Amino acid sequence: MPVAAVARKVGEHDTRLWRIFHYYVERAMKEMDMTKSA
């Protein structure tokens, strides 16, 4: 579902949702162990 559609459904600005998504994706990427990648 597009972020803009979610924003309308939850009554929030899409910019705020993008900030939240970026925060958690960046956090998850930092926690990933990529040392055993091929």
All heavy atoms as atom14 arrays in JSON, in Angstrom:
{
  "sequence": "MPVAAVARKVGEHDTRLWRIFHYYVERAMKEMDMTKSA",
  "atom14_mask": [
    [1, 1, 1, 1, 1, 1, 1, 1, 0, 0, 0, 0, 0, 0],
    [1, 1, 1, 1, 1, 1, 1, 0, 0, 0, 0, 0, 0, 0],
    [1, 1, 1, 1, 1, 1, 1, 0, 0, 0, 0, 0, 0, 0],
    [1, 1, 1, 1, 1, 0, 0, 0, 0, 0, 0, 0, 0, 0],
    [1, 1, 1, 1, 1, 0, 0, 0, 0, 0, 0, 0, 0, 0],
    [1, 1, 1, 1, 1, 1, 1, 0, 0, 0, 0, 0, 0, 0],
    [1, 1, 1, 1, 1, 0, 0, 0, 0, 0, 0, 0, 0, 0],
    [1, 1, 1, 1, 1, 1, 1, 1, 1, 1, 1, 0, 0, 0],
    [1, 1, 1, 1, 1, 1, 1, 1, 1, 0, 0, 0, 0, 0],
    [1, 1, 1, 1, 1, 1, 1, 0, 0, 0, 0, 0, 0, 0],
    [1, 1, 1, 1, 0, 0, 0, 0, 0, 0, 0, 0, 0, 0],
    [1, 1, 1, 1, 1, 1, 1, 1, 1, 0, 0, 0, 0, 0],
    [1, 1, 1, 1, 1, 1, 1, 1, 1, 1, 0, 0, 0, 0],
    [1, 1, 1, 1, 1, 1, 1, 1, 0, 0, 0, 0, 0, 0],
    [1, 1, 1, 1, 1, 1, 1, 0, 0, 0, 0, 0, 0, 0],
    [1, 1, 1, 1, 1, 1, 1, 1, 1, 1, 1, 0, 0, 0],
    [1, 1, 1, 1, 1, 1, 1, 1, 0, 0, 0, 0, 0, 0],
    [1, 1, 1, 1, 1, 1, 1, 1, 1, 1, 1, 1, 1, 1],
    [1, 1, 1, 1, 1, 1, 1, 1, 1, 1, 1, 0, 0, 0],
    [1, 1, 1, 1, 1, 1, 1, 1, 0, 0, 0, 0, 0, 0],
    [1, 1, 1, 1, 1, 1, 1, 1, 1, 1, 1, 0, 0, 0],
    [1, 1, 1, 1, 1, 1, 1, 1, 1, 1, 0, 0, 0, 0],
    [1, 1, 1, 1, 1, 1, 1, 1, 1, 1, 1, 1, 0, 0],
    [1, 1, 1, 1, 1, 1, 1, 1, 1, 1, 1, 1, 0, 0],
    [1, 1, 1, 1, 1, 1, 1, 0, 0, 0, 0, 0, 0, 0],
    [1, 1, 1, 1, 1, 1, 1, 1, 1, 0, 0, 0, 0, 0],
    [1, 1, 1, 1, 1, 1, 1, 1, 1, 1, 1, 0, 0, 0],
    [1, 1, 1, 1, 1, 0, 0, 0, 0, 0, 0, 0, 0, 0],
    [1, 1, 1, 1, 1, 1, 1, 1, 0, 0, 0, 0, 0, 0],
    [1, 1, 1, 1, 1, 1, 1, 1, 1, 0, 0, 0, 0, 0],
    [1, 1, 1, 1, 1, 1, 1, 1, 1, 0, 0, 0, 0, 0],
    [1, 1, 1, 1, 1, 1, 1, 1, 0, 0, 0, 0, 0, 0],
    [1, 1, 1, 1, 1, 1, 1, 1, 0, 0, 0, 0, 0, 0],
    [1, 1, 1, 1, 1, 1, 1, 1, 0, 0, 0, 0, 0, 0],
    [1, 1, 1, 1, 1, 1, 1, 0, 0, 0, 0, 0, 0, 0],
    [1, 1, 1, 1, 1, 1, 1, 1, 1, 0, 0, 0, 0, 0],
    [1, 1, 1, 1, 1, 1, 0, 0, 0, 0, 0, 0, 0, 0],
    [1, 1, 1, 1, 1, 0, 0, 0, 0, 0, 0, 0, 0, 0]
  ],
  "atom14_positions": [
    [[0.84, -1.17, 0.0], [0.0, 0.0, 0.0], [0.9, 1.24, 0.0], [1.87, 1.31, 0.76], [-0.89, -0.03, 1.24], [-1.75, 1.18, 1.4], [-2.82, 1.12, 2.86], [-4.22, 0.31, 2.17], [0.0, 0.0, 0.0], [0.0, 0.0, 0.0], [0.0, 0.0, 0.0], [0.0, 0.0, 0.0], [0.0, 0.0, 0.0], [0.0, 0.0, 0.0]],
    [[0.59, 2.22, -0.8], [1.4, 3.45, -0.84], [1.38, 4.19, 0.5], [0.38, 4.16, 1.22], [0.73, 4.29, -1.92], [-0.04, 3.32, -2.75], [-0.45, 2.22, -1.82], [0.0, 0.0, 0.0], [0.0, 0.0, 0.0], [0.0, 0.0, 0.0], [0.0, 0.0, 0.0], [0.0, 0.0, 0.0], [0.0, 0.0, 0.0], [0.0, 0.0, 0.0]],
    [[2.46, 4.84, 0.83], [2.57, 5.57, 2.09], [1.51, 6.66, 2.18], [0.92, 6.87, 3.24], [3.99, 6.15, 2.26], [4.07, 7.05, 3.47], [5.0, 5.03, 2.36], [0.0, 0.0, 0.0], [0.0, 0.0, 0.0], [0.0, 0.0, 0.0], [0.0, 0.0, 0.0], [0.0, 0.0, 0.0], [0.0, 0.0, 0.0], [0.0, 0.0, 0.0]],
    [[1.22, 7.32, 1.09], [0.21, 8.38, 1.11], [-1.16, 7.82, 1.49], [-1.91, 8.46, 2.24], [0.13, 9.08, -0.25], [0.0, 0.0, 0.0], [0.0, 0.0, 0.0], [0.0, 0.0, 0.0], [0.0, 0.0, 0.0], [0.0, 0.0, 0.0], [0.0, 0.0, 0.0], [0.0, 0.0, 0.0], [0.0, 0.0, 0.0], [0.0, 0.0, 0.0]],
    [[-1.48, 6.63, 1.02], [-2.77, 6.0, 1.35], [-2.82, 5.63, 2.83], [-3.84, 5.83, 3.5], [-3.0, 4.77, 0.48], [0.0, 0.0, 0.0], [0.0, 0.0, 0.0], [0.0, 0.0, 0.0], [0.0, 0.0, 0.0], [0.0, 0.0, 0.0], [0.0, 0.0, 0.0], [0.0, 0.0, 0.0], [0.0, 0.0, 0.0], [0.0, 0.0, 0.0]],
    [[-1.73, 5.1, 3.35], [-1.66, 4.77, 4.78], [-1.81, 6.05, 5.61], [-2.53, 6.07, 6.61], [-0.33, 4.06, 5.12], [-0.19, 3.85, 6.62], [-0.24, 2.73, 4.39], [0.0, 0.0, 0.0], [0.0, 0.0, 0.0], [0.0, 0.0, 0.0], [0.0, 0.0, 0.0], [0.0, 0.0, 0.0], [0.0, 0.0, 0.0], [0.0, 0.0, 0.0]],
    [[-1.13, 7.1, 5.2], [-1.19, 8.37, 5.91], [-2.63, 8.88, 5.99], [-3.07, 9.34, 7.05], [-0.3, 9.41, 5.23], [0.0, 0.0, 0.0], [0.0, 0.0, 0.0], [0.0, 0.0, 0.0], [0.0, 0.0, 0.0], [0.0, 0.0, 0.0], [0.0, 0.0, 0.0], [0.0, 0.0, 0.0], [0.0, 0.0, 0.0], [0.0, 0.0, 0.0]],
    [[-3.36, 8.79, 4.9], [-4.77, 9.21, 4.91], [-5.58, 8.36, 5.88], [-6.4, 8.87, 6.63], [-5.37, 9.13, 3.52], [-4.97, 10.28, 2.61], [-5.81, 10.33, 1.34], [-5.7, 9.1, 0.55], [-4.76, 8.86, -0.35], [-3.83, 9.77, -0.57], [-4.74, 7.74, -1.03], [0.0, 0.0, 0.0], [0.0, 0.0, 0.0], [0.0, 0.0, 0.0]],
    [[-5.36, 7.05, 5.86], [-6.12, 6.15, 6.73], [-5.86, 6.38, 8.2], [-6.77, 6.27, 9.02], [-5.83, 4.69, 6.38], [-6.49, 4.23, 5.11], [-6.4, 2.72, 4.99], [-7.1, 2.22, 3.78], [-8.54, 2.14, 3.95], [0.0, 0.0, 0.0], [0.0, 0.0, 0.0], [0.0, 0.0, 0.0], [0.0, 0.0, 0.0], [0.0, 0.0, 0.0]],
    [[-4.62, 6.68, 8.56], [-4.28, 6.86, 9.97], [-4.33, 8.33, 10.4], [-4.09, 8.64, 11.56], [-2.91, 6.24, 10.32], [-2.91, 4.76, 10.07], [-1.78, 6.93, 9.6], [0.0, 0.0, 0.0], [0.0, 0.0, 0.0], [0.0, 0.0, 0.0], [0.0, 0.0, 0.0], [0.0, 0.0, 0.0], [0.0, 0.0, 0.0], [0.0, 0.0, 0.0]],
    [[-4.6, 9.23, 9.46], [-4.72, 10.65, 9.78], [-3.41, 11.31, 10.14], [-3.33, 12.13, 11.05], [0.0, 0.0, 0.0], [0.0, 0.0, 0.0], [0.0, 0.0, 0.0], [0.0, 0.0, 0.0], [0.0, 0.0, 0.0], [0.0, 0.0, 0.0], [0.0, 0.0, 0.0], [0.0, 0.0, 0.0], [0.0, 0.0, 0.0], [0.0, 0.0, 0.0]],
    [[-2.37, 10.91, 9.42], [-1.02, 11.45, 9.69], [-0.43, 11.94, 8.37], [-0.88, 11.57, 7.3], [-0.15, 10.35, 10.29], [1.13, 10.83, 10.9], [0.94, 11.88, 11.96], [0.47, 11.57, 13.06], [1.27, 13.05, 11.66], [0.0, 0.0, 0.0], [0.0, 0.0, 0.0], [0.0, 0.0, 0.0], [0.0, 0.0, 0.0], [0.0, 0.0, 0.0]],
    [[0.61, 12.78, 8.46], [1.28, 13.25, 7.26], [2.2, 12.16, 6.72], [2.84, 11.44, 7.49], [2.11, 14.5, 7.55], [1.27, 15.7, 7.84], [0.72, 16.48, 6.86], [0.88, 16.23, 9.01], [0.01, 17.44, 7.41], [0.1, 17.32, 8.73], [0.0, 0.0, 0.0], [0.0, 0.0, 0.0], [0.0, 0.0, 0.0], [0.0, 0.0, 0.0]],
    [[2.26, 12.03, 5.4], [3.13, 11.0, 4.82], [4.6, 11.26, 5.13], [5.38, 10.33, 5.31], [2.9, 10.86, 3.32], [3.23, 12.1, 2.52], [3.19, 13.21, 3.08], [3.51, 11.96, 1.32], [0.0, 0.0, 0.0], [0.0, 0.0, 0.0], [0.0, 0.0, 0.0], [0.0, 0.0, 0.0], [0.0, 0.0, 0.0], [0.0, 0.0, 0.0]],
    [[4.98, 12.53, 5.29], [6.37, 12.86, 5.62], [6.76, 12.24, 6.96], [7.86, 11.7, 7.11], [6.55, 14.39, 5.69], [6.1, 14.95, 4.46], [8.0, 14.76, 5.95], [0.0, 0.0, 0.0], [0.0, 0.0, 0.0], [0.0, 0.0, 0.0], [0.0, 0.0, 0.0], [0.0, 0.0, 0.0], [0.0, 0.0, 0.0], [0.0, 0.0, 0.0]],
    [[5.86, 12.3, 7.91], [6.16, 11.71, 9.22], [6.32, 10.2, 9.1], [7.21, 9.6, 9.71], [5.08, 12.06, 10.21], [5.38, 11.48, 11.56], [4.46, 11.95, 12.62], [4.83, 11.24, 13.84], [4.41, 11.55, 15.02], [3.62, 12.57, 15.18], [4.76, 10.85, 16.06], [0.0, 0.0, 0.0], [0.0, 0.0, 0.0], [0.0, 0.0, 0.0]],
    [[5.44, 9.55, 8.33], [5.56, 8.11, 8.16], [6.87, 7.73, 7.49], [7.51, 6.76, 7.89], [4.38, 7.57, 7.35], [3.01, 7.69, 8.02], [1.94, 7.07, 7.12], [2.99, 7.06, 9.38], [0.0, 0.0, 0.0], [0.0, 0.0, 0.0], [0.0, 0.0, 0.0], [0.0, 0.0, 0.0], [0.0, 0.0, 0.0], [0.0, 0.0, 0.0]],
    [[7.3, 8.5, 6.49], [8.58, 8.23, 5.84], [9.73, 8.34, 6.82], [10.65, 7.53, 6.81], [8.81, 9.17, 4.65], [8.13, 8.7, 3.41], [7.15, 9.34, 2.73], [8.37, 7.48, 2.69], [6.76, 8.59, 1.65], [7.5, 7.44, 1.6], [9.24, 6.41, 2.89], [7.47, 6.4, 0.7], [9.22, 5.35, 1.99], [8.34, 5.36, 0.91]],
    [[9.69, 9.35, 7.7], [10.74, 9.51, 8.71], [10.81, 8.28, 9.62], [11.89, 7.79, 9.95], [10.5, 10.75, 9.56], [10.96, 12.01, 8.91], [10.98, 13.15, 9.93], [10.65, 14.38, 9.24], [9.62, 15.16, 9.54], [8.84, 14.9, 10.55], [9.39, 16.25, 8.85], [0.0, 0.0, 0.0], [0.0, 0.0, 0.0], [0.0, 0.0, 0.0]],
    [[9.64, 7.8, 10.03], [9.58, 6.62, 10.89], [10.14, 5.4, 10.15], [10.95, 4.65, 10.71], [8.13, 6.36, 11.36], [7.69, 7.49, 12.29], [8.01, 5.0, 12.03], [6.2, 7.5, 12.59], [0.0, 0.0, 0.0], [0.0, 0.0, 0.0], [0.0, 0.0, 0.0], [0.0, 0.0, 0.0], [0.0, 0.0, 0.0], [0.0, 0.0, 0.0]],
    [[9.73, 5.19, 8.91], [10.22, 4.05, 8.12], [11.74, 4.11, 7.97], [12.43, 3.12, 8.18], [9.6, 4.02, 6.72], [8.12, 3.76, 6.72], [7.34, 4.25, 5.69], [7.5, 3.04, 7.73], [5.97, 4.01, 5.67], [6.14, 2.8, 7.72], [5.37, 3.29, 6.68], [0.0, 0.0, 0.0], [0.0, 0.0, 0.0], [0.0, 0.0, 0.0]],
    [[12.26, 5.29, 7.62], [13.7, 5.43, 7.43], [14.46, 5.16, 8.73], [15.52, 4.53, 8.7], [14.05, 6.82, 6.89], [13.72, 7.01, 5.45], [14.4, 6.36, 4.44], [12.77, 7.76, 4.84], [13.89, 6.71, 3.28], [12.89, 7.55, 3.49], [0.0, 0.0, 0.0], [0.0, 0.0, 0.0], [0.0, 0.0, 0.0], [0.0, 0.0, 0.0]],
    [[13.92, 5.62, 9.83], [14.56, 5.4, 11.12], [14.71, 3.9, 11.4], [15.79, 3.43, 11.73], [13.75, 6.05, 12.24], [14.24, 5.67, 13.62], [15.35, 6.28, 14.18], [13.58, 4.68, 14.35], [15.81, 5.92, 15.44], [14.04, 4.31, 15.61], [15.14, 4.93, 16.16], [15.59, 4.56, 17.39], [0.0, 0.0, 0.0], [0.0, 0.0, 0.0]],
    [[13.62, 3.14, 11.25], [13.66, 1.72, 11.58], [14.44, 0.9, 10.55], [15.1, -0.07, 10.91], [12.25, 1.17, 11.78], [11.71, 1.58, 13.13], [10.75, 2.57, 13.24], [12.21, 1.0, 14.29], [10.27, 2.96, 14.49], [11.74, 1.38, 15.54], [10.77, 2.35, 15.63], [10.32, 2.74, 16.86], [0.0, 0.0, 0.0], [0.0, 0.0, 0.0]],
    [[14.4, 1.29, 9.29], [15.2, 0.59, 8.28], [16.69, 0.82, 8.55], [17.49, -0.12, 8.53], [14.82, 1.01, 6.85], [15.83, 0.52, 5.84], [13.42, 0.52, 6.51], [0.0, 0.0, 0.0], [0.0, 0.0, 0.0], [0.0, 0.0, 0.0], [0.0, 0.0, 0.0], [0.0, 0.0, 0.0], [0.0, 0.0, 0.0], [0.0, 0.0, 0.0]],
    [[17.08, 2.05, 8.82], [18.48, 2.36, 9.11], [18.94, 1.61, 10.36], [20.04, 1.05, 10.38], [18.66, 3.86, 9.31], [20.1, 4.27, 9.53], [20.27, 5.78, 9.63], [19.47, 6.53, 9.03], [21.21, 6.19, 10.33], [0.0, 0.0, 0.0], [0.0, 0.0, 0.0], [0.0, 0.0, 0.0], [0.0, 0.0, 0.0], [0.0, 0.0, 0.0]],
    [[18.1, 1.56, 11.36], [18.43, 0.85, 12.59], [18.63, -0.65, 12.33], [19.58, -1.25, 12.82], [17.29, 1.08, 13.59], [17.52, 0.54, 14.95], [16.42, 1.0, 15.85], [16.3, 0.11, 16.97], [15.38, 0.19, 17.91], [14.46, 1.15, 17.83], [15.34, -0.65, 18.9], [0.0, 0.0, 0.0], [0.0, 0.0, 0.0], [0.0, 0.0, 0.0]],
    [[17.74, -1.24, 11.55], [17.85, -2.66, 11.23], [19.1, -2.93, 10.4], [19.78, -3.95, 10.61], [16.61, -3.13, 10.48], [0.0, 0.0, 0.0], [0.0, 0.0, 0.0], [0.0, 0.0, 0.0], [0.0, 0.0, 0.0], [0.0, 0.0, 0.0], [0.0, 0.0, 0.0], [0.0, 0.0, 0.0], [0.0, 0.0, 0.0], [0.0, 0.0, 0.0]],
    [[19.42, -2.04, 9.47], [20.62, -2.23, 8.64], [21.89, -2.19, 9.48], [22.81, -2.96, 9.24], [20.69, -1.16, 7.55], [19.57, -1.24, 6.53], [19.67, -2.68, 5.49], [21.0, -2.21, 4.43], [0.0, 0.0, 0.0], [0.0, 0.0, 0.0], [0.0, 0.0, 0.0], [0.0, 0.0, 0.0], [0.0, 0.0, 0.0], [0.0, 0.0, 0.0]],
    [[21.93, -1.34, 10.48], [23.09, -1.25, 11.36], [23.27, -2.52, 12.18], [24.38, -2.88, 12.52], [22.97, -0.05, 12.29], [23.21, 1.27, 11.61], [23.08, 2.41, 12.58], [23.28, 3.74, 11.88], [23.11, 4.88, 12.79], [0.0, 0.0, 0.0], [0.0, 0.0, 0.0], [0.0, 0.0, 0.0], [0.0, 0.0, 0.0], [0.0, 0.0, 0.0]],
    [[22.17, -3.19, 12.5], [22.23, -4.4, 13.32], [22.53, -5.66, 12.5], [22.83, -6.69, 13.08], [20.9, -4.58, 14.06], [20.67, -3.51, 15.11], [19.31, -3.63, 15.78], [18.6, -4.63, 15.53], [18.96, -2.72, 16.55], [0.0, 0.0, 0.0], [0.0, 0.0, 0.0], [0.0, 0.0, 0.0], [0.0, 0.0, 0.0], [0.0, 0.0, 0.0]],
    [[22.47, -5.58, 11.18], [22.71, -6.74, 10.35], [24.19, -7.12, 10.34], [25.06, -6.24, 10.31], [22.27, -6.48, 8.91], [20.78, -6.43, 8.74], [20.29, -6.04, 7.06], [20.83, -7.47, 6.19], [0.0, 0.0, 0.0], [0.0, 0.0, 0.0], [0.0, 0.0, 0.0], [0.0, 0.0, 0.0], [0.0, 0.0, 0.0], [0.0, 0.0, 0.0]],
    [[24.45, -8.41, 10.37], [25.82, -8.91, 10.29], [26.09, -9.35, 8.87], [25.62, -10.4, 8.43], [26.0, -10.07, 11.26], [27.42, -10.62, 11.25], [28.3, -10.01, 10.62], [27.64, -11.67, 11.89], [0.0, 0.0, 0.0], [0.0, 0.0, 0.0], [0.0, 0.0, 0.0], [0.0, 0.0, 0.0], [0.0, 0.0, 0.0], [0.0, 0.0, 0.0]],
    [[26.84, -8.55, 8.13], [27.11, -8.83, 6.73], [28.49, -9.44, 6.53], [28.96, -9.58, 5.41], [27.0, -7.54, 5.91], [25.64, -6.87, 6.0], [24.34, -7.86, 5.29], [24.55, -7.47, 3.59], [0.0, 0.0, 0.0], [0.0, 0.0, 0.0], [0.0, 0.0, 0.0], [0.0, 0.0, 0.0], [0.0, 0.0, 0.0], [0.0, 0.0, 0.0]],
    [[29.15, -9.84, 7.6], [30.51, -10.37, 7.49], [30.56, -11.74, 6.82], [31.6, -12.1, 6.28], [31.17, -10.46, 8.89], [30.37, -11.3, 9.73], [31.34, -9.1, 9.5], [0.0, 0.0, 0.0], [0.0, 0.0, 0.0], [0.0, 0.0, 0.0], [0.0, 0.0, 0.0], [0.0, 0.0, 0.0], [0.0, 0.0, 0.0], [0.0, 0.0, 0.0]],
    [[29.48, -12.48, 6.82], [29.47, -13.83, 6.23], [28.82, -13.84, 4.85], [28.51, -14.89, 4.33], [28.75, -14.79, 7.15], [29.47, -14.95, 8.47], [28.76, -15.91, 9.38], [29.48, -15.97, 10.71], [28.79, -16.83, 11.66], [0.0, 0.0, 0.0], [0.0, 0.0, 0.0], [0.0, 0.0, 0.0], [0.0, 0.0, 0.0], [0.0, 0.0, 0.0]],
    [[28.6, -12.69, 4.26], [28.0, -12.6, 2.93], [28.97, -13.11, 1.86], [30.17, -12.96, 1.99], [27.62, -11.16, 2.59], [26.76, -10.64, 3.57], [0.0, 0.0, 0.0], [0.0, 0.0, 0.0], [0.0, 0.0, 0.0], [0.0, 0.0, 0.0], [0.0, 0.0, 0.0], [0.0, 0.0, 0.0], [0.0, 0.0, 0.0], [0.0, 0.0, 0.0]],
    [[28.39, -13.64, 0.8], [29.24, -14.14, -0.31], [29.61, -13.03, -1.25], [29.0, -12.07, -1.43], [28.5, -15.22, -1.08], [0.0, 0.0, 0.0], [0.0, 0.0, 0.0], [0.0, 0.0, 0.0], [0.0, 0.0, 0.0], [0.0, 0.0, 0.0], [0.0, 0.0, 0.0], [0.0, 0.0, 0.0], [0.0, 0.0, 0.0], [0.0, 0.0, 0.0]]
  ]
}
